[in-house]
Amino acid sequence: MMITILYYVLVAFVVFLMGWNLIKSKKWQEEVLYVIVLLPFLLRLLRLK
């Protein structure tokens, strides 16, 4: 149970960092790349596969 909670906290932290980089990004190519990479993490965080 504790490992699962730690896992979701880690995933949430990665989503936060990538979202922050997405907001700060100025190039549309980087924004598209961030969205593509961020999508699986968001699905995992929402417990969707």
C-alpha positions as CSV (number, residue, x, y, z in Angstrom):
1,M,0.0,0.0,0.0
2,M,2.8,2.4,0.9
3,I,4.7,1.6,-2.3
4,T,1.5,2.4,-4.4
5,I,1.1,5.8,-2.7
6,L,4.8,6.6,-3.2
7,Y,4.4,5.6,-6.8
8,Y,1.5,7.9,-7.4
9,V,3.3,10.8,-5.6
10,L,6.3,10.2,-7.9
11,V,4.1,10.2,-11.0
12,A,2.3,13.4,-9.8
13,F,5.7,15.0,-9.3
14,V,6.8,14.1,-12.8
15,V,3.5,15.4,-14.3
16,F,4.0,18.6,-12.4
17,L,7.5,19.1,-13.7
18,M,6.6,18.3,-17.2
19,G,3.5,20.5,-17.1
20,W,5.7,23.4,-15.8
21,N,8.1,22.9,-18.7
22,L,5.1,22.8,-21.1
23,I,3.9,26.1,-19.8
24,K,7.3,27.7,-20.1
25,S,8.0,26.3,-23.5
26,K,7.9,28.8,-26.4
27,K,8.4,26.4,-29.4
28,W,5.4,24.5,-30.6
29,Q,7.5,21.5,-31.4
30,E,8.6,21.2,-27.8
31,E,5.0,21.7,-26.7
32,V,3.8,18.8,-28.9
33,L,6.6,16.6,-27.5
34,Y,5.7,17.4,-23.9
35,V,2.0,16.6,-24.5
36,I,2.9,13.3,-26.2
37,V,5.2,12.3,-23.3
38,L,2.8,13.7,-20.6
39,L,-0.2,11.8,-21.8
40,P,0.7,8.3,-20.4
41,F,1.7,9.8,-17.1
42,L,-1.6,11.6,-16.8
43,L,-3.5,8.4,-17.7
44,R,-1.5,6.5,-15.1
45,L,-2.2,9.1,-12.5
46,L,-5.9,9.0,-13.2
47,R,-5.7,5.1,-13.0
48,L,-6.6,4.7,-16.7
49,K,-4.6,2.5,-19.0
